């Protein structure tokens, strides 16, 4: 029996070009579960914008080589001596939070450890994770549908909570990729009287938003027909932040759901006007990581709401193409690697 597994490995930080291949397809040893961990045979793994930040160094892994991937779905094939929460064969998921303090604010803890950045993730046949940070996958979802729920969906859920909207208030989404298209579906279930306004550069993204129930769509710099109570920004750029602030009501809230912002876009901040964008007690809040409670709450809620992620599937060997398509191509829904 072979003790090796296939993996897509990142060995160094590098800018992504149109023809780049940052990940190396190779074989590495199958990991062993520590006492409190489970060994997971990976079925699917979502491809997230955070991988772009890891590859290009905006949130760089602390050591190399590293296996990326933090939207992982698979089945448990082995357990450590102290791991008792799951049975062999159970279908489970792992998200961005690999481990932390266990406190309510564990997303802010210095002990926060990220899947696929600080430890090996799901761009491989197998991975390990502490059983406390592993989640049962509702049977409503296929493996491909479940993968983006573990980060794009769950962190979108956290961002939605941070907006503090109530049913009937108007919500904006700027950027409409893997996370925002799930937030839109969730809002239609949790806040059925709240219209959703979507700002996106790509016409295909705007068409998808309308098909999923958006009340209105426009370009990033457009003004919505009505001022909004809250907006969630899921873009890597500064311009949507400035434009979003101008679309808020007095007292409105902008929640930035992004790991990093592009430095070459910071000139957009020069157009920030105190009176137009910040005055009238408009608030700005960032999303920092995620807690295990966010994922635990979100997965059953996603099943109850009938969320169905729109996905594009690639093989493990085609992970580089998925990465390039995410950065340079059209993003319709979420991209997922089919591993096993």
N, C-alpha and C positions, 0 to 999 in steps of 0.2 A: 504493500500500500504506500502511495506517495505521501510524503509529509510536506509537500510544497503546494502552493496555491498561486493562481494567476492574480496579478495586481497591476494597477496603473499608478506609478510612483513618481512623485515630484522630487527632484534632486537639487534644484536651485531656483532662486528667484530670477525672473526674466520678464521683460515686457512682451505682451502678446501681439504678434503681427498677424497679417491675414493668412500666412502659411506656417504659423508656428505649430510645434508639437511639444508642448511643455511637459507632458506626462510620458513616461517610459513604460511600455508594456513588458512585464518581466515576471519571473517566479520568485516568491519569497516563502519562508517557512510559515506554515499554519500556526497562528498564535495559540497559546495555552491559557485557559481560563484560570485566573487567580481565585482564591477561596470564595470571595463575594461576587464573582463574575459569572457570566454565561458566555458560551461560544455560540455564535450565530452564523449559520450558513446564509449568505446574502442572496436574496432573490432579485431585488431591485434597489437602486440608489438614485435619488434625485440629484440633479445638477443645479447648483445654486449660485447666485451672483457672488456670494462670499468666496467661492472657489476662485473667482477672478481676482479678488482682493488678496487671497493667499498666494496665488501664482505670481502676481505683480508686486507683492511686498507691502501692500497697504495694511494687511493684518498678517504678518509673516509667521509661518511656523517657527517654533524655537529651535528645531533641529531637523536635519535631513539625513536620509530620505524619509519621506512621509507619504502615507496613503490618504488622499483627500476623501471627502464624501461624508455628509452628515444628515441625509434624509434616507435612512436605511430601513428596509423591510426584509425579514428573513425568518428562518425557523431555528429553534434552539437545538443544537446537536450535542452539547455537553454542558455540565454545570460544575462550578467549583464546590469544594467541600462544605461551604457555608451558605450556598445559594439554594433556596427552597421555595421561592415564590412562583416559579414556573416549572412546567413539565417538559421533558424532551419532546420535540415536535411542535411545541406551541409556536404560533405565528406572532411575531413581535416586531416592534420598531424602535429605532434609536434616533434621537434628534441632535441638535447642536450642543446641548448640555450633556457632556459625558459624565461629569461628576462635579460636585461642589460641596458647600458647607452643610447643605440640608436646611438652612434657615429660610425664612420667608423671602428674604432679599438675596438668595444665593446667586442670582444673576449678577450681582454687584460685588460678590466676594472675591478676595484675592486668590481663593482656592478654586475658582471657576476653571474647569478644564474642558476644552472644546473638542468635540469629535472631529476627526479629519484635519485638525490643526496641531493640537497639543499631543494627540495620540492618533494612531492609525484609524482610518474610517472605512467607508463602505465601497470604495472603488476596488474591490477585491472579492475573492470567493468567500472569505471568512473574516470575521472581526470579533473582538470581545468587548463587553461593556458591563459595568456594575449592575446587578439586578435591580437596584433601586432606581436606575435611570433607563429602564427598559419598559416598554408599554405594550399591552395587548392590542392587537389591531382588530377593530370591529369587522365582522364578517361581511358587512355591506360593501366593502371596498375590495377591488382587485389589488394585487401587489403594486401594479403600476399607478393606480389611483391613490394608494395609501402613502407612497413615498413623499410626494410634495406636501402632504398634510403635516408631516413631522417637523418641518421648519417653515416653509412658505406659508402654510396654513396656520400653524400654531403661533408663530411670531406675529402673523397678521391678526390673530385673535388677541394677542397681548396688546398690539397697537390699538385695536378697536376698543379694548377696555380703557386704555389710557386717554382716549378721546372724551370719555365720560358722556357720550351722547345719550339721550333718552329717545324713546319711540316718538317719531314725528319730526325730530330735528334733521336738518339737511347735512349730509356727509359728502365730502369730496374725496376722490382718490386720484392722485397725480402719479403717473406711471401705471401701466396695466399689464404686468407680467405674472409670474408664478404666484406671488402673494396676493396682489390686489384682486385678481379674478376670483380668488377664493373668499376674500373679505366681502366682495360684492354679493356673492351667493349667501354668505352667512348673515349679512345685514338684512337681506330679503326675508330671512326666517326669524331672526331675533327682533328686528325692528321693522316690521312690515309696513309701517306708515312713514318710514324715513326714506325720502328719495335720495338716490346716489348719483352724483355728478362726476364724470370721469374725464380726466385730462390726459391725453396721450398724443405723442407725435405721429405715431403710425396709424394709418387709416384702418388697417387690418385689426389692430388692437381696439380701435373705437367700434368697429363692427362687432367684434366679440363682446364688448361691454354692452352694447344695445341688445344683443341676443341673450345675454344673461340677466337683463332687467334694468339696466341703467336708465335713469330718467332723462339724461342729457349727456352728450359727449362733445369735447372740443379739443383744440390743440393746447399744448402746455401753457402758452402765453394768453390764451383766451380768457375772457371774463364770463363767469357763469351767469345765467339769467337772473338768479337770486343769490345774495350773499349767503355764505354757509356757516353753520355752527361749528364744524370741525372738518379738517382735511388730514388724510394720511398720505405722506410722501414716501414712495418706495423707489425713488430714482437714485443714481449715483452722482447727480449733478446739483449745483447750487441754484441755477436759474429757476427750477420748479419751486424751490423754497421761497424765493422772493415773490414769484408770481402767485403762489398759494396764499401768502400773507395778505395780498391785496384782495383776495376773494373771500376773506373771512368777515363775519359780522363783528361788531364791537364785543369784546369778551370771547371771541372765537379761539379755537385751539388748533395748532398745527402739530402733528406727531410725526417725527422723522424716523422712518423704519429703514435704516441703512447702516451698515458697518462703517463705511467711509464715504467721503465726498471727494470728487476729482479736483486735484489742485489746479489743473489747467483751466478750470471753469470758475475759479474764485473771483475773476473780474466781474462776474454777475452780481457779486455783493456790493460793487461800487454803485449799483443802481438802487440800493436799499434806501428807501425814504422813511424816516422816522414817522412822519405824519401819515403817509399812505399805508405803510406796512406794519408798523409796530404800535402806534398810538391806539387809544381806546382799549387798553388792557388785553390786547391779543397775546396769547400765550404760545410758547414753543417748547416742545418736550421731545427728547430723544428716546428711542427704545434701545436698551442695552441688554443684549443676550436674551435669555429665556429661562424660566424655571421649570422644574419637572411638573409642578402643579398646573402650569399653563398647558402642557401637552396632555396631561391626564384629564383635564377638564375639556379640552378642545376635541379630542378624538370621538368620544361618545356624542358630543354636541354636533359634530360634523355629520355623524351617521344619522342623528335625529333630524337634522336639517336637510338631509338628502344631497349634501355637497358631492359634486362630481368633477374632480379636477380635469381640465383639458390638458392632455399630455402628448408629447412627441417622444418616441422611444428610439434609443440607440443601443448597440451592443457595447459590452465593456471595452472591447478593442477600439471602438469608435469614440471613446471618451474625449479625445482631443478635438474631434469634429464637433461634438456637443458643446464643448467649451468655446470654440470659435464661433459657432452659430449663436451662442448666448450673447457673446460680445458684439459680433458684427452683423448677425442676421436678424431676421424678424423673430420676435419672441411671441408665439401664440400659446398661451398657457404655460405649462411647465415641461422641462426636459428631464427624461428619466433614462438611466442605464438599466437594461435588462442583463443581469449578471448570471444567474443560474435559472 
